[in-house]
């Protein structure tokens, strides 16, 4: 049996991945603040094992409790051949010039895009260390982790830090038994609510906004379903983790 934990499963890319992960032979634990009714209906209809938990990953103490609880769940899991963690939840805001950064939205971005992923990975690796099962961690990054974007200083910085965190996991586990396979993967531009937020930004806050409006107008955005399928095929590959920083558009 495979055991998968997926954050940000209520909509967008995460919801599309969750739909594809539903299976009677897989335990799927999903995390988001909002429910996903269609996922629950499909899980019931297909006999899939879905454990959907409502949590706010922007709250550090809630995230700490969740990490602890997930650790207990993972330790109690029996007959698991592969454990997988997909850190997908993310926020694009705050969008705006560096001069406009405010403490509260900045703290949310740091917590959701970075600290929550770090803490959940920590609990995941600790709880599965002596399981003997294979372990894989997929961090959903962004092209914006790898080049600066005006107006996205919080997003670029948190995603760049997520890339570095991924590299640190690899460095720490080099040469150790049952080292996890980890990758920080940019998914390309996808037609989700995050892109709606991006296109609605004021040009003064986000100078490249027109490029994103044109991508939508030209039909150049990936569909969540197609990107989810490609990412999950990539996650399943025998060489997953050989490239710790990657971009699905290169595959
Ligand atoms: P989305 O449509 O905005 O969905 C974001 C997901 O994250 C939702 O399920 C949301 O659930 C969850 N989330 C946000 N804040 C949360 C919180 N405080 N606690 C728990 N869950 C939270 O975004 P998306 O486009 O699918 O993005 C998915 C991932 O891909 C993100 O990491 C994003 O940075 C990355 N990405 C997206 C694009 C793109 O073009 N869309 C490009 C590059 C990278 P709730 O709101 O229900 O909590």
Boltz pocket constraint, residues with backbone or C-beta under 6 A from the ligand:
constraints:
  - pocket:
      binder: B
      contacts: [[A, 7], [A, 8], [A, 9], [A, 10], [A, 11], [A, 12], [A, 13], [A, 14], [A, 15], [A, 31], [A, 32], [A, 33], [A, 34], [A, 35], [A, 55], [A, 56], [A, 57], [A, 58], [A, 59], [A, 87], [A, 88], [A, 89], [A, 90], [A, 91], [A, 112], [A, 140], [A, 141], [A, 142], [A, 143], [A, 186], [A, 187], [A, 188], [A, 189], [A, 190], [A, 191], [A, 192], [A, 193], [A, 194], [A, 195]]
      max_distance: 6.0
